[in-house]
Each structure stands twice: as structure tokens, then as C-alpha cells.
């Protein structure tokens, strides 16, 4: 195992040949120096997914850490007093009823209503907010409570997926855009024969350019990418199926097995992610914040 050191004492341990690195020698609950932020960004650009083990962050500490990397996304307000009181979504502060910068990813329900989002079961590979004009730049997820097994997050390196595509497929998708639609499903495609105008959707380049690295990346995902503009319906479906199958090959994937206290962060511009199933009667609670993004560049 290769462990790389940095000038400020961080240790960077690659987690596999596809992508991912564990960063140790740091307490994320403490303010970070500009030098450490730059080192984390450097590791992020190199490994796409970063893992920090054994962290214990309050909501304010998680927000402060995330804000080192851009503007926190302000989501639609929601949440429950149960989530606030039992799971510390709002640090137990009775003056704060809702937090627009944080979201629970959880299967826990109270009176039949979920306290968080994307609750149960497995989930196809997707890009967080890929259906919007400005998809999130980064996602930062903190594990609070986990089931005894399963619920792994699978990350796919979409740089590698594009770079290893057959040349005929590269030629087929060059310069094209694809339609991304969000219909709050976990393992089902959008039915394009029905009216989806009220579902969030947007066209993005199939092949995008990362604005910081300049590298080409495949910007599609199995869950939300519905069709490729300019291709007949069957041809679009066939091309997308080839792209998805290629991008989800084992050599493209890092599978993260969560531990309590993990903080995992990834770059949505060059990574897709999915989730494996887990026992539905066991609680899974993670706290998420995201960083505002920019339009996707061809």
C-alpha cells in the first residue's frame, strides 16, 4: 500500500486502481489552513473521491469544512423536529427549525414519514443534481448511523470511462447532448412516452470538460440520463446502454464500505455513484451537504 505524505502532515493512501484515496492525519472539526485546503483539493483532483475516517462533526463543523470548497447549496427547506431532536440534524438548537444547507440520507421513518431522502434499498448510478442547469460541484457525506451490512456506495471514474471507450462510440457521442430527468426513483428509467415537463430536467454535453483539470469526462448516468439528442429513440437507447455498461465495469469502480464517522466527498463532474441494498429494518443515517456548481462545459 502506497502512502503519500504532504507538507502539512496529511497522509494520502490510494484505495484502488480506479479512484479514491483515504486522507488521514487531520481532524475535520477544526478550521483548516489555506495550505491544507489546497492539499486536499490537489488530492481530490487526483483521486476524485476522498475518504476521512473516524470524524465526529457537528452540523456547524460540517458546514464550515464544506465551505472551504465553495458556496454551500441551499436546498428547499424541510426536515422534522424528530430529526432535529434525535439525530442532531440541527444540533438540538430549538431556535433552528430548518437547515437549508444540510440533508439527511436515511431510511428512518416517523409516523410513516421519512426523516430524510433516498431511503431504502439499492440505487442505480447517478450524478447528484445532474438534471439541473448547474449540477452540484461536490457532495460531502458524513456517516452517523449504519446498518450491520450493505448500503455500500459505489463510485465510477468517468474520466477513465470516457478514455477507454471504443473509438466508434466516442465518434457517435462527440458533440452531442443528453437529456437528464429526475423523477425521484431509485432503480427505474423515466418513461419518455409520458409528460415529464413538471419533472426537473436539463440537457448536458454527453462528453464534458472538467473546468479545473481540462480532462474529458463522460457525463451520463443510468438512473437519470434519458436519451441522446439527435439520435433515433432505439439508437439512443442502444448507445446509452453501451455507455452505462462500460462505465460500470469493475475496473472503473471503487466500492466504499461505510464506517460510523466516515466523511466521504466526491466530484460530481467526473464521478457517478450508486448504492447497494441493505437490511430495511436497520437504520441508516448520513448527513449530506453539497457545493453549488456551474454549467457543464463541452
TAJOCOR-V988269 format. One record per backbone hydrogen bond with DSSP energy under -0.5 kcal/mol. CO is the residue of the C=O (numbers start at 1). NH is the residue of the N-H. If there is no record, write none. Layout:
BEGIN
co=CO nh=NH
co=CO nh=NH
END
This chain:
BEGIN
co=1 nh=3
co=2 nh=4
co=2 nh=14
co=4 nh=12
co=6 nh=9
co=10 nh=6
co=11 nh=13
co=11 nh=24
co=12 nh=4
co=12 nh=14
co=13 nh=22
co=20 nh=15
co=21 nh=51
co=22 nh=13
co=22 nh=24
co=24 nh=11
co=26 nh=28
co=27 nh=30
co=33 nh=37
co=34 nh=38
co=35 nh=39
co=36 nh=40
co=37 nh=41
co=38 nh=42
co=39 nh=43
co=40 nh=44
co=41 nh=45
co=42 nh=46
co=43 nh=47
co=44 nh=48
co=47 nh=20
co=47 nh=49
co=48 nh=267
co=49 nh=21
co=50 nh=265
co=51 nh=23
co=52 nh=263
co=58 nh=62
co=59 nh=63
co=60 nh=64
co=61 nh=65
co=62 nh=66
co=63 nh=67
co=65 nh=68
co=66 nh=69
co=67 nh=70
co=71 nh=292
co=73 nh=75
co=80 nh=84
co=81 nh=85
co=82 nh=86
co=82 nh=87
co=83 nh=87
co=83 nh=89
co=84 nh=88
co=88 nh=91
co=90 nh=93
co=92 nh=94
co=93 nh=96
co=95 nh=97
co=99 nh=102
co=100 nh=75
co=103 nh=288
co=104 nh=106
co=104 nh=117
co=105 nh=286
co=108 nh=115
co=110 nh=113
co=113 nh=110
co=117 nh=106
co=123 nh=275
co=125 nh=223
co=126 nh=273
co=127 nh=130
co=128 nh=136
co=129 nh=132
co=132 nh=135
co=134 nh=293
co=137 nh=268
co=137 nh=269
co=138 nh=291
co=139 nh=266
co=140 nh=289
co=141 nh=264
co=142 nh=287
co=143 nh=261
co=145 nh=285
co=149 nh=279
co=152 nh=154
co=152 nh=276
co=153 nh=256
co=154 nh=274
co=155 nh=254
co=156 nh=158
co=156 nh=272
co=157 nh=161
co=158 nh=162
co=158 nh=218
co=159 nh=163
co=160 nh=164
co=162 nh=165
co=166 nh=169
co=166 nh=170
co=167 nh=171
co=168 nh=172
co=169 nh=173
co=170 nh=174
co=173 nh=176
co=176 nh=206
co=176 nh=207
co=177 nh=229
co=178 nh=180
co=178 nh=204
co=179 nh=226
co=179 nh=227
co=180 nh=202
co=181 nh=183
co=186 nh=124
co=190 nh=192
co=191 nh=194
co=196 nh=199
co=200 nh=182
co=202 nh=180
co=204 nh=178
co=206 nh=208
co=206 nh=219
co=208 nh=210
co=208 nh=217
co=210 nh=214
co=215 nh=210
co=217 nh=208
co=217 nh=219
co=218 nh=220
co=221 nh=225
co=224 nh=181
co=224 nh=226
co=227 nh=179
co=227 nh=229
co=228 nh=231
co=232 nh=236
co=233 nh=237
co=234 nh=238
co=235 nh=239
co=236 nh=240
co=237 nh=241
co=238 nh=242
co=239 nh=243
co=240 nh=244
co=241 nh=245
co=242 nh=246
co=243 nh=247
co=244 nh=248
co=246 nh=249
co=249 nh=252
co=250 nh=253
co=252 nh=157
co=254 nh=155
co=254 nh=256
co=255 nh=257
co=256 nh=153
co=256 nh=258
co=259 nh=262
co=261 nh=55
co=262 nh=143
co=263 nh=52
co=264 nh=141
co=265 nh=50
co=266 nh=139
co=266 nh=268
co=267 nh=270
co=267 nh=271
co=270 nh=158
co=270 nh=159
co=272 nh=156
co=273 nh=126
co=274 nh=154
co=275 nh=123
co=277 nh=151
co=279 nh=282
co=284 nh=107
co=285 nh=144
co=285 nh=145
co=286 nh=105
co=287 nh=142
co=288 nh=103
co=289 nh=140
co=290 nh=73
co=291 nh=137
co=291 nh=138
co=297 nh=209
END
